[in-house]
């Protein structure tokens, strides 16, 4: 027999707790609340892998000084409908909303707004950003490259991130259409959830360090990799990997950010990439 007891907390408590944690590192109060908003929004949509459960990772990186708590983000270059935004290594949960607001302002002014971001980090649930655009009756689109976690089809080495794509379309009198997905078979956060829960991995989520199907989260974390959306060749794994490459090029190559296997890690157990050549 197994008996468990789990403490639950109202979202208001979790929001306040997250804001206070960010504030304890010197994040300004208004920005700390925005960061907490992004995390809480994920939990409220049932995406536990990107909600307050992520707070510990931000805590670790802020503690080590890998995230700037008081950044001075700036526009590097700009046209009426486009901009490149440098986040000064600030919290992605703060830099992302600033860049999103800039894109919304441009769309309202000239019809469309496209903003690429560099020098930032994990920005939470990708769907948060197009949901903000819906409030202005706009189509919202967000994507990001991320830490290398995904092996190419038939491979075992991590080369690209989970590289999510999120799009939201206003529905007028009907509910909006909201699409929010990783370009891998699953998000890394779900591997972490399985690890904490001591549960096996569903078939088709990941491979171990030898490229064999991973049945346990430890096998993926210890040198293994996630697989692209679709998984194997017969189920379209090449298409998932191409989608991830597309996101990487649009999000990182065009903005001047770290791309592909050189994107910095968002968890302390992930290795810092080697940027040397040759």
DOTORNU-590398 format. One line per 2 residues: number of its first residue (from 1); their letters; for each residue x, y, z of C-alpha. Coordinates in Angstrom, 2 decimals. Layout:
NUM = A = X/Y/Z ~ ... .
END
This chain:
1 = XX = 0.00/0.00/0.00 ~ 1.19/3.51/-0.83 .
3 = XX = -0.25/6.57/0.89 ~ 0.62/10.15/-0.04 .
5 = XX = -0.43/13.56/1.17 ~ 0.07/16.64/-1.01 .
7 = XX = -0.22/20.21/0.18 ~ -1.98/22.56/-2.24 .
9 = XX = -1.87/26.35/-2.32 ~ -4.09/28.97/-3.97 .
11 = XX = -2.59/30.62/-7.06 ~ -2.60/34.01/-5.30 .
13 = XX = -0.25/32.63/-2.65 ~ 2.06/31.09/-5.25 .
15 = XX = 2.08/34.33/-7.25 ~ 3.04/36.37/-4.20 .
17 = XX = 5.67/33.83/-3.18 ~ 7.27/33.85/-6.65 .
19 = XX = 7.29/37.67/-6.74 ~ 8.98/37.79/-3.33 .
21 = XX = 11.63/35.28/-4.41 ~ 12.49/37.38/-7.46 .
23 = XX = 12.43/40.53/-5.32 ~ 14.89/39.00/-2.86 .
25 = XX = 17.51/39.04/-5.65 ~ 16.96/42.72/-6.36 .
27 = XX = 14.46/42.37/-9.21 ~ 12.38/45.60/-9.07 .
29 = XX = 8.90/45.05/-7.57 ~ 6.97/45.72/-10.80 .
31 = XX = 9.19/43.39/-12.81 ~ 9.05/40.72/-10.09 .
33 = XX = 5.25/40.77/-10.34 ~ 5.39/40.47/-14.14 .
35 = XX = 7.71/37.46/-13.83 ~ 5.31/35.89/-11.33 .
37 = XX = 2.40/36.64/-13.70 ~ 4.03/34.58/-16.46 .
39 = XX = 4.61/31.60/-14.16 ~ 1.11/31.76/-12.68 .
41 = XX = -0.47/32.00/-16.15 ~ 1.13/28.67/-17.05 .
43 = XX = -0.23/26.93/-13.95 ~ -3.70/28.38/-14.56 .
45 = XX = -3.67/26.89/-18.07 ~ -2.66/23.49/-16.70 .
47 = XX = 0.92/23.63/-18.05 ~ 2.65/22.63/-14.83 .
49 = XX = 6.02/22.14/-16.51 ~ 6.40/25.90/-17.06 .
51 = XX = 4.69/27.32/-13.97 ~ 5.82/27.98/-10.43 .
53 = XX = 7.56/24.58/-10.52 ~ 10.20/26.34/-12.62 .
55 = XX = 10.93/28.86/-9.86 ~ 13.75/26.81/-8.33 .
57 = XX = 15.74/26.93/-11.56 ~ 15.48/30.72/-11.76 .
59 = XX = 16.50/30.80/-8.07 ~ 19.59/28.70/-8.80 .
61 = XX = 20.70/30.82/-11.75 ~ 20.09/34.10/-9.94 .
63 = XX = 22.06/32.77/-6.96 ~ 25.04/31.98/-9.22 .
65 = XX = 24.83/35.35/-10.95 ~ 23.95/33.85/-14.34 .
67 = XX = 20.89/36.11/-14.66 ~ 21.02/39.90/-14.31 .
69 = XX = 18.27/40.92/-11.83 ~ 18.35/44.61/-12.83 .
71 = XX = 19.01/44.70/-16.58 ~ 18.92/47.65/-18.96 .
73 = XX = 17.34/46.13/-22.09 ~ 17.63/48.21/-25.25 .
75 = XX = 16.55/48.29/-28.86 ~ 19.57/47.52/-31.03 .
77 = XX = 17.95/48.33/-34.39 ~ 14.43/49.20/-35.42 .
79 = XX = 12.01/49.94/-38.25 ~ 8.34/50.89/-37.89 .
81 = XX = 7.35/47.20/-37.88 ~ 10.49/45.40/-36.65 .
83 = XX = 13.09/45.56/-33.90 ~ 16.00/43.65/-32.42 .
85 = XX = 15.91/43.77/-28.62 ~ 18.90/43.11/-26.35 .
87 = XX = 17.78/41.82/-22.95 ~ 21.04/42.53/-21.06 .
89 = XX = 20.80/38.98/-19.66 ~ 17.71/39.89/-17.67 .
91 = XX = 15.05/37.41/-16.62 ~ 13.35/36.07/-19.72 .
93 = XX = 10.12/36.41/-17.73 ~ 10.73/40.18/-17.73 .
95 = XX = 12.51/40.70/-21.05 ~ 9.93/38.63/-22.95 .
97 = XX = 6.93/40.73/-21.86 ~ 8.83/43.96/-22.69 .
99 = XX = 9.63/42.72/-26.20 ~ 6.08/41.45/-26.62 .
101 = XX = 4.66/44.84/-25.63 ~ 6.92/46.47/-28.23 .
103 = XX = 5.64/44.08/-30.93 ~ 2.03/44.79/-29.94 .
105 = XX = 2.62/48.56/-30.07 ~ 4.10/48.25/-33.56 .
107 = XX = 1.22/46.07/-34.76 ~ -1.32/48.57/-33.48 .
109 = XX = 0.57/51.42/-35.16 ~ 1.44/49.99/-38.59 .
111 = XX = -0.37/46.64/-38.91 ~ 2.29/44.16/-37.82 .
113 = XX = 5.11/44.01/-35.32 ~ 8.06/41.61/-35.34 .
115 = XX = 10.62/41.69/-32.54 ~ 13.61/39.37/-32.13 .
117 = XX = 15.37/39.07/-28.78 ~ 18.95/38.25/-27.88 .
119 = XX = 20.93/38.08/-24.63 ~ 18.12/36.71/-22.49 .
121 = XX = 17.02/33.35/-21.08 ~ 14.01/31.11/-20.42 .
123 = XX = 10.84/33.19/-20.97 ~ 8.30/30.78/-19.49 .
125 = XX = 5.26/29.46/-21.33 ~ 5.45/30.47/-24.99 .
127 = XX = 1.66/30.77/-25.10 ~ 1.70/33.65/-22.60 .
129 = XX = 2.81/36.09/-25.28 ~ 0.20/35.51/-28.01 .
131 = XX = -2.45/35.46/-25.26 ~ -1.43/39.06/-24.49 .
133 = XX = -1.89/39.95/-28.16 ~ -5.44/38.58/-28.06 .
135 = XX = -6.33/41.29/-25.55 ~ -5.77/43.80/-28.37 .
137 = XX = -7.66/41.71/-30.97 ~ -4.36/40.83/-32.65 .
139 = XX = -2.94/37.57/-33.91 ~ -0.04/36.74/-31.60 .
141 = XX = 2.98/34.62/-32.44 ~ 5.90/33.66/-30.19 .
143 = XX = 8.75/31.21/-30.55 ~ 12.16/30.68/-29.00 .
145 = XX = 15.23/28.55/-29.33 ~ 16.50/26.93/-26.14 .
147 = XX = 19.18/24.77/-24.52 ~ 20.22/21.79/-26.62 .
149 = XX = 18.09/18.84/-25.52 ~ 16.88/17.28/-28.78 .
151 = XX = 18.77/14.82/-30.97 ~ 18.22/14.81/-34.73 .
153 = XX = 16.47/11.89/-36.35 ~ 18.64/8.74/-36.05 .
155 = XX = 21.01/10.61/-33.73 ~ 21.86/10.48/-30.02 .
157 = XX = 23.68/13.80/-29.52 ~ 21.73/16.86/-28.39 .
159 = XX = 21.84/19.56/-31.06 ~ 18.73/21.77/-30.80 .
161 = XX = 16.32/22.83/-28.09 ~ 12.66/22.00/-27.61 .
163 = XX = 12.10/25.28/-29.53 ~ 8.38/25.94/-28.93 .
165 = XX = 5.96/27.69/-31.26 ~ 2.84/29.45/-29.96 .
167 = XX = 0.19/31.25/-32.03 ~ -3.18/32.69/-31.00 .
169 = XX = -5.99/33.85/-33.29 ~ -8.89/36.04/-32.12 .
171 = XX = -12.24/34.31/-32.52 ~ -14.60/37.25/-32.54 .
173 = XX = -17.77/35.99/-30.86 ~ -16.24/32.52/-30.54 .
175 = XX = -13.37/31.33/-28.32 ~ -9.90/32.14/-29.68 .
177 = XX = -7.73/29.49/-31.32 ~ -4.55/29.03/-29.25 .
179 = XX = -1.70/26.76/-30.39 ~ 1.23/26.23/-28.01 .
181 = XX = 3.61/23.34/-28.63 ~ 7.21/22.24/-28.45 .
183 = XX = 8.85/21.02/-31.64 ~ 10.08/18.00/-29.68 .
185 = XX = 7.91/15.03/-28.72 ~ 7.62/16.51/-25.22 .
187 = XX = 8.91/19.43/-23.17 ~ 11.91/18.98/-20.87 .
189 = XX = 9.77/20.14/-17.96 ~ 7.71/16.97/-18.30 .
191 = XX = 10.89/14.91/-17.93 ~ 11.55/16.81/-14.68 .
193 = XX = 7.99/16.15/-13.49 ~ 8.39/12.42/-14.21 .
195 = XX = 11.69/12.44/-12.30 ~ 10.14/14.07/-9.24 .
197 = XX = 7.18/11.70/-9.36 ~ 9.35/8.62/-9.89 .
199 = XX = 7.36/7.68/-12.98 ~ 8.55/6.03/-16.22 .
201 = XX = 8.63/7.88/-19.53 ~ 6.03/7.16/-22.22 .
203 = XX = 7.41/5.44/-25.29 ~ 8.63/7.86/-27.95 .
205 = XX = 9.63/10.75/-25.69 ~ 13.39/10.32/-25.37 .
207 = XX = 16.50/8.24/-26.03 ~ 19.43/7.32/-23.78 .
209 = XX = 23.09/8.21/-24.40 ~ 23.36/5.32/-26.88 .
211 = XX = 20.34/6.46/-28.90 ~ 18.09/3.69/-27.57 .
213 = XX = 14.54/4.42/-26.34 ~ 14.63/5.78/-22.78 .
215 = XX = 12.17/4.26/-20.31 ~ 13.23/6.32/-17.29 .
217 = XX = 13.81/10.10/-16.94 ~ 17.32/9.47/-15.56 .
219 = XX = 18.30/7.86/-18.86 ~ 17.42/11.01/-20.78 .
221 = XX = 18.96/13.40/-18.22 ~ 22.23/11.43/-17.96 .
223 = XX = 23.50/12.08/-21.47 ~ 20.38/11.12/-23.40 .
225 = XX = 18.15/13.37/-25.46 ~ 14.58/14.20/-26.31 .
227 = XX = 13.39/13.21/-29.76 ~ 11.85/15.55/-32.37 .
229 = XX = 8.11/15.84/-32.81 ~ 7.05/12.72/-34.66 .
231 = XX = 9.84/10.60/-33.20 ~ 11.06/8.18/-35.86 .
233 = XX = 11.23/8.52/-39.66 ~ 7.98/6.65/-40.25 .
235 = XX = 6.10/9.09/-37.99 ~ 7.67/12.27/-39.33 .
237 = XX = 10.56/12.88/-36.94 ~ 12.42/14.73/-39.71 .
239 = XX = 9.56/17.24/-39.84 ~ 9.78/17.99/-36.12 .
241 = XX = 13.51/18.52/-36.37 ~ 13.08/20.87/-39.35 .
243 = XX = 10.53/22.88/-37.39 ~ 13.03/23.18/-34.53 .
245 = XX = 15.72/24.38/-36.96 ~ 13.29/26.96/-38.36 .
247 = XX = 12.62/28.33/-34.86 ~ 16.34/28.39/-34.12 .
249 = XX = 17.13/30.41/-37.23 ~ 14.32/32.93/-36.75 .
251 = XX = 14.89/33.35/-33.00 ~ 18.67/33.18/-32.69 .
253 = XX = 20.54/33.48/-35.98 ~ 18.60/36.56/-37.11 .
255 = XX = 18.82/38.26/-33.70 ~ 22.49/37.51/-33.08 .
257 = XX = 21.77/35.20/-30.14 ~ 23.47/31.90/-29.33 .
259 = XX = 22.08/29.30/-31.72 ~ 21.79/25.54/-31.99 .
261 = XX = 24.05/23.64/-29.57 ~ 25.58/26.91/-28.30 .
263 = XX = 22.47/28.19/-26.49 ~ 23.27/28.48/-22.76 .
265 = XX = 21.73/25.98/-20.30 ~ 18.68/26.64/-18.19 .
267 = XX = 19.38/23.97/-15.57 ~ 22.47/23.46/-13.49 .
269 = XX = 22.73/19.80/-14.46 ~ 23.04/20.81/-18.13 .
271 = XX = 26.56/21.42/-19.41 ~ 27.65/24.89/-20.51 .
273 = XX = 28.30/24.64/-24.27 ~ 31.82/24.88/-25.68 .
275 = XX = 31.98/27.77/-28.17 ~ 35.47/26.88/-29.41 .
277 = XX = 35.95/25.98/-33.06 ~ 38.26/23.33/-34.40 .
END
